[in-house]
Amino acid sequence: MIKRISYLILIFMLAMLTTGCSGGGNDSGAGPAAGQFAYEVDGLLGGAVITGYTGTTEHLVIPAALDGHPVVGLRGAFTNNAHLVSVTIPDGVTVIGNRTFQGCASLQSVDIPQGVTQLGNNAFFGCAALTSVTLPDSLTGIGDRAFQNCVSLTSIVLPDSVTDVGELTFFGCRSLASVTLSSRLAYISQGMFRDCAALTSIEIPGSAADIGASAFRSCAALVSIRLPEGLSSIGDNTFAECAALTTINIPGSVTAIGGGAFHATAISEDVREKIRSINSHALFTQNHGVG
């Protein structure tokens, strides 16, 4: 009888050991969420990339290691998680990949550590409760639609390390009122601040050579924008439907202005004449429509 009990205990211990090595994330130091993570080991990044999470924790501290593998990245792990309110990401993570927090409607705050260099496409898309996020000085690139429809986001500072920001990044962030752009930003991407209804002013850094199509379209409260000398082009519909915009400086370096760039704005006639001298198609009337 004693031998049989000992045998059963041995079988149970072996089963637990096997489970702990399966890639499910059974790390004894991971806290209450241990065992609820799925991950892949990425040889290039040198550690575990978390790809899934089954827990219901509201205030999540992501473990620094899973099964002995350092956590170095997140990818699609928390998509449409309805429970998360706050997330702390461990030091050692360098990449927050595509759709990592997409659709986390209750997420209010995220602690992004120094060392993160990339935010992927749709990383925080549709995080409707997110009010603020601090981006680290290590960050260099932000993907398409990374913060699109974060309707409660009120401010953002892009650190000077950021050189590349994708399309539609802040599209539909209707509460976004304060924006500080990186001094090394190479361009303002297409639709980057479209429909940011609370944005009243912004300064474009001297590093930006181009402003993409519809970058500020329908920013209804925008009254002031400073364009730098060195800017070469303004895209189609860039400031279209910015109804409060009454004046804008056009640097001498600008050589091309896209169709409908200032459609349905209130800019003065002298500014309109200057724009016409650069490109006669920059001002579309309502009859021409906007693309």
C-alpha positions in Angstrom: 0.0 0.0 0.0 2.8 2.4 0.9 4.6 1.5 -2.3 1.5 2.3 -4.3 1.1 5.7 -2.6 4.7 6.5 -3.3 4.3 5.5 -6.9 1.3 7.8 -7.3 3.2 10.7 -5.7 6.0 10.2 -8.2 3.7 10.2 -11.2 2.1 13.4 -10.0 5.4 15.1 -9.6 6.5 14.1 -13.0 3.3 15.4 -14.5 3.8 18.7 -12.8 7.4 18.9 -14.1 6.3 18.2 -17.6 3.6 20.9 -17.4 6.2 23.4 -16.2 8.3 22.9 -19.2 5.6 23.1 -21.8 5.9 26.8 -22.8 2.7 27.8 -20.9 4.6 30.1 -18.6 4.7 28.3 -15.2 7.3 30.5 -13.6 7.3 30.5 -9.8 8.3 34.1 -9.6 5.6 35.4 -12.0 3.1 36.2 -9.3 -0.7 35.5 -9.5 -0.7 35.3 -13.3 1.8 32.4 -13.4 0.8 29.7 -15.8 -1.6 31.9 -17.8 0.9 33.1 -20.4 1.7 31.6 -23.8 5.0 32.5 -25.4 7.5 31.7 -28.1 11.3 31.7 -27.7 12.8 34.2 -30.2 16.4 33.4 -30.9 17.0 36.8 -32.5 15.7 38.7 -29.6 17.2 36.3 -27.2 14.3 35.4 -25.0 10.5 34.8 -24.7 8.0 36.8 -26.7 4.6 36.6 -24.9 1.8 35.8 -27.4 -1.2 35.0 -25.2 -2.7 35.5 -21.8 -5.7 33.8 -20.3 -6.0 35.5 -17.0 -8.6 38.0 -15.7 -6.3 40.2 -13.6 -7.1 43.9 -13.7 -3.7 45.2 -12.5 -1.2 43.0 -14.2 2.6 42.9 -13.6 4.1 40.9 -16.5 6.8 38.5 -15.2 10.4 39.2 -16.2 11.0 35.5 -17.1 9.0 32.5 -18.1 10.5 29.0 -17.5 13.9 30.5 -17.3 13.6 32.5 -20.5 13.8 36.3 -20.1 10.8 38.1 -21.4 12.0 40.3 -24.3 8.8 41.0 -26.3 5.0 41.1 -26.5 3.0 40.3 -29.6 -0.8 40.2 -29.8 -0.8 38.9 -26.2 -3.7 40.9 -24.7 -5.9 41.6 -27.8 -9.5 42.5 -26.7 -8.8 41.7 -23.1 -11.8 43.2 -21.3 -10.3 43.0 -17.8 -7.0 44.8 -17.9 -6.9 48.3 -16.2 -3.2 48.7 -15.7 -0.1 46.9 -17.0 3.5 47.0 -15.8 5.9 45.7 -18.4 9.3 44.4 -17.1 12.7 45.8 -17.9 14.2 43.7 -20.6 11.3 44.0 -23.1 12.5 45.7 -26.3 9.5 45.2 -28.6 5.8 45.7 -28.1 4.5 44.1 -31.3 1.5 44.3 -33.5 -2.0 44.3 -31.8 -0.5 43.7 -28.3 -3.1 45.7 -26.5 -5.6 46.3 -29.3 -9.2 46.6 -28.1 -8.3 46.6 -24.3 -11.3 48.8 -23.6 -10.7 49.1 -19.9 -7.0 49.8 -20.0 -6.2 53.1 -18.3 -2.4 53.0 -17.9 0.7 51.2 -19.1 4.2 51.4 -17.7 6.5 51.1 -20.7 10.2 50.6 -19.5 13.4 52.1 -20.9 14.8 49.6 -23.5 11.6 49.4 -25.6 12.6 50.4 -29.1 9.5 49.6 -31.2 5.7 49.8 -30.9 4.1 47.7 -33.5 1.0 48.3 -35.7 -2.2 48.6 -33.7 -0.3 48.2 -30.5 -2.9 50.2 -28.5 -5.6 50.6 -31.1 -9.0 51.2 -29.6 -7.9 51.4 -26.0 -10.8 53.7 -25.2 -10.0 54.3 -21.5 -6.3 55.0 -21.9 -5.7 58.6 -20.7 -2.0 58.9 -20.8 1.1 56.9 -21.7 4.8 57.8 -21.2 7.1 56.7 -24.0 10.7 55.9 -23.1 13.8 57.6 -24.5 14.8 54.3 -26.1 11.9 54.3 -28.5 12.8 54.8 -32.2 9.7 53.7 -34.1 5.9 53.6 -33.8 3.8 51.5 -36.2 0.6 52.3 -38.1 -2.5 53.0 -36.1 -0.7 52.4 -32.8 -3.0 54.7 -30.8 -5.9 55.1 -33.2 -9.2 55.6 -31.5 -7.7 56.0 -28.1 -10.5 58.5 -27.4 -9.6 59.3 -23.8 -5.9 60.0 -24.5 -5.3 63.7 -23.6 -1.5 64.2 -24.2 1.5 62.6 -25.8 5.2 63.3 -25.9 7.3 61.7 -28.6 10.8 61.5 -27.2 13.7 62.8 -29.4 14.8 59.2 -30.0 11.7 58.7 -32.2 12.5 59.1 -36.0 9.7 57.1 -37.6 5.9 57.2 -36.9 3.5 55.2 -39.0 0.2 56.2 -40.7 -3.0 57.0 -38.8 -1.1 56.7 -35.5 -3.4 59.1 -33.5 -6.4 59.1 -35.9 -9.6 59.6 -33.9 -7.9 60.5 -30.6 -10.6 63.1 -30.1 -9.4 64.2 -26.5 -5.8 64.7 -27.5 -5.1 68.3 -26.7 -1.3 68.4 -26.0 1.3 67.0 -28.4 5.1 67.3 -28.3 6.9 65.9 -31.3 10.4 64.5 -31.5 13.0 66.9 -32.8 14.3 64.1 -35.0 11.0 63.1 -36.7 11.7 62.6 -40.4 8.1 63.3 -41.6 4.5 63.7 -40.4 2.8 60.6 -41.7 -0.5 60.3 -43.6 -3.5 60.8 -41.3 -1.3 61.0 -38.2 -3.5 63.4 -36.3 -6.7 63.2 -38.3 -9.9 63.8 -36.3 -8.1 65.0 -33.2 -10.9 67.3 -32.3 -9.3 68.8 -29.2 -6.0 69.7 -30.7 -5.6 73.5 -30.8 -1.9 73.9 -31.6 1.2 72.0 -32.7 4.8 72.8 -33.7 6.3 70.7 -36.5 10.0 70.0 -35.9 12.6 71.2 -38.3 13.6 67.7 -39.0 10.4 67.0 -40.9 10.7 67.2 -44.6 7.1 66.3 -45.5 3.6 66.4 -44.1 1.5 63.5 -45.4 -2.1 63.5 -46.8 -4.9 64.3 -44.3 -2.3 64.5 -41.5 -4.5 67.1 -39.6 -7.7 66.7 -41.5 -10.8 67.6 -39.4 -8.9 68.9 -36.4 -11.8 71.3 -35.8 -10.2 73.2 -32.9 -6.8 73.7 -34.5 -6.0 77.4 -34.6 -2.2 77.5 -34.6 0.5 75.4 -36.3 4.1 76.3 -36.9 5.7 74.9 -40.0 9.5 74.8 -40.1 11.9 76.2 -42.7 13.1 73.1 -44.6 9.7 71.6 -45.0 9.3 70.7 -48.7 5.8 69.4 -49.2 2.3 69.4 -47.8 0.1 66.5 -48.8 -3.5 66.3 -50.1 -6.2 67.4 -47.7 -3.6 67.9 -45.0 -5.5 70.7 -43.1 -8.9 70.2 -44.8 -11.9 70.9 -42.6 -9.8 72.6 -39.9 -12.5 75.1 -39.5 -10.8 77.2 -36.8 -7.5 77.6 -38.7 -7.2 81.3 -39.7 -3.5 81.7 -40.4 -0.5 79.6 -41.2 3.1 80.3 -42.1 4.2 78.8 -45.4 8.0 78.5 -45.4 9.9 79.4 -48.5 11.3 75.9 -48.7 7.8 74.4 -49.5 7.7 73.5 -53.2 4.5 71.4 -53.4 1.1 71.6 -51.8 -1.4 68.9 -52.4 -5.0 69.2 -53.6 -7.5 70.3 -51.0 -4.8 71.0 -48.5 -6.6 73.9 -47.0 -10.2 73.1 -48.0 -12.9 74.4 -45.6 -10.5 76.4 -43.4 -10.7 80.1 -42.5 -7.2 81.2 -43.6 -6.9 84.7 -44.7 -6.8 85.9 -48.4 -3.1 86.9 -48.2 -2.2 83.4 -47.1 -4.3 82.0 -49.9 -2.5 84.1 -52.5 0.9 82.8 -51.2 -0.4 79.2 -51.5 -1.7 79.8 -55.0 1.7 81.0 -56.0 3.1 77.6 -55.0 0.4 75.4 -56.3 -2.9 76.5 -57.8 -4.6 73.3 -56.7 -4.0 73.7 -53.0 -7.3 75.4 -52.3 -10.4 73.4 -53.4 -13.8 74.8 -53.1 -16.7 72.7 -51.9 -17.7 72.2 -55.5 -14.5 70.4 -56.2 -14.9 68.2 -53.2 -12.1 66.7 -51.2 -10.5 63.3 -51.7 
